[in-house]
Structure formats: C-alpha cells, structure tokens
Amino acid sequence: MYEKYYGFNNKPFEITPDPRFFYLSENHKEALAHLRYAIREGKGFSVVTGEVGTGKTTLVHMILSTLDENVRIANIFNPLMEPDDFLDYVCVDLGIREEGGGTRGQNITLLYHFLLECFERKDKVFLIIDEAQNLDKKLLEEVRLLTNLETSRNKLLHVILLGQPELNKTLADEKFRALKQRITTRYNLNALNFAETQEYILFRLKKAGARNLTLFDNGAVKAIYKYSKGIPRLINIVCDNALITAFSRDLSRIRKPVILETIRDLEGLQKVKKSGFWPALFIIFIVLVCAILIAYGLFPDYFMGWIQKLGFRG
C-alpha cells in the first residue's frame, strides 16, 4: 500500500516473526548466546520468559534457522489441552504419524524410536511450547517426562518453554521442583529502552530499504516509546498504522501529531475538536435567549405565569 511511496522493498513493521527483521538489543544478544549454548551442548530444557511482544518466538525461530544440522520441530501454540491430546499432537506435528488417535503408550513408543533414529542421523529435535504460562500441572508433568527420553550420554529431545513472566511463578512452585531442576538454560527478555527503540525503528527501516531513514522524527519516536514502553510488537503496530495515515495524507515525514492520532485510533478514543466546541456552545446559548425573548413577546401573560410557577416572583 505505502511501500512504493516510501521506497520500501518490504513492509518494515510487520508483526510476523521474520528473522530478517529481528533487532538484537543487548538483552536479546545475551538470550541468544544462552540458547545457542544449550542447543550446541545438547541441554534438555530451556525457558525464555518476557512480556507479550518482546520477541520470544522470533528469537527461537532465528536460532533454529541458523542451525547447520537438520532440525525437526514440534510447535505447540496453544497448550490448553489434555496430556493424551498433547502427545498425539506432538507425534502428528513431527510427522511420526499422519493422523491422531494413538494411545499414550503407543505415542511414547513411536516418539522414542523416532528420537533414536534422529539421533543416529545427527538430527536435532525440538519441542517448542509457546504461551507456556498456561500449562496446567498435568501437562507440565508430561513435558518433564518427555525429557526422560535420552541415551546414556545425550538428551534426545530439547524442550523450549516460551512464556510470560507468570511462568516463573509457576515453576517456582514446590510441586514443580522436579521440573525446575531439569532447566539448564533460563533467560528473561526485557523491553527496549528509549535509545534501543530509536535503533529498532531505524534498523527496520534500513532492512525494508527505506530511502528516508529519518522518516519518524524525534518527537514521533518519543511518543511511540511512551506508548509502547519499548515492546517491539507495539512499536510495529503504531509505526505501521502511522505509515498508513501519513501515506493517505502525502506526508514525507511522520511527526508527533500523527503518532498521537494513531494511538487514539488504536485505543478507540475520539478526539474532541477544541476549536469547534466553544463557538457551538455560544450559538446554542444565543438561540435559547432568542427563543425566550420571542416567547415573552408573543405570550407575556402565559410566560409570566410559567415563571411564577417555577418560583421566580418579582
């Protein structure tokens, strides 16, 4: 829509987890190093937490896309399921079976033999569970049991839990101590600070091939940071909608007023036009006064009687 107008090769602020547009803050670099170590050393269990939109899913997909070895992945996007359904889904997603319906024992046996075959071929197998803060006790225990699938020296399955900070509270519960002891890598992703937010916007514009890298002026960036609090997903949403608005008005640069208007639209708030409020109120007042004078001139007796009923006596 606005790509050609601003000289973009791609939309710079899509919210899909595209590794090409992944900005590495210092915090993200540390998380990346921790996960790479866990994968390289064959550690069995990793946990990445962070607020919604901080880039947890994109971070993991970026790592997996850079692995030299063959990689097999089972992605659980919605962990609200029963343990038997969970095992069945994992087997289907890994291509072990075409359709669900196997028993728990059958699925575990199939999964174990599959993992052994992958190990012999030096393939890596990952189970990635997003929104892991929603895992209930039974399913968390099932995940822990899957990490028992191993040889005498190596873990056969690498589990990565991605969740909001509430996941840390869940794992701190005494009843999950057996699971917590198996976690070898753990990292929390923080939001971007203001300087990183500036760099993030500039980085995405460069990746998209923008002709004008100062498309968002400093006031606009400050407004974006104040609203998004440094959450990359919110930054993307505001910037993308601001670009649409600016394009519709043939604006070559985006300033603070456009960002504020975009935020109001996103929040469902309506702007009250101050310039039109007081003149309208004055006109209403004049109309009422005129109506009262006309009524008094046409029907003086009736009007005075009405006034007396209201308690206004001369």
Secondary structure, 3 states (H helix, E strand, C coil): CCHHHHCCCCCCCCCCCCHHHCCCCHHHHHHHHHHHHHHHCCCCEEEEEECCCCCHHHHHHHHHHCCCCCEEEEEECCCCCCHHHHHHHHHHHCCCCCCCCCCHHHHHHHHHHHHHHHHHCCCEEEEEECCHHHCCHHHHHHHHHHCCCECCCCECCEEEEEECCHHHHHHCCHHHHHHHCCCCEEEEECCCCHHHHHHHHHHHHHHCCCCCCCCECHHHHHHHHHHHCCCHHHHHHHHHHHHHHHHHCCCCCECHHHHHHHHHHHHCCCCCCHHHHHHHHHHHHHHHHHHHHHHHHHCHHHHHHHHHHCCCCC
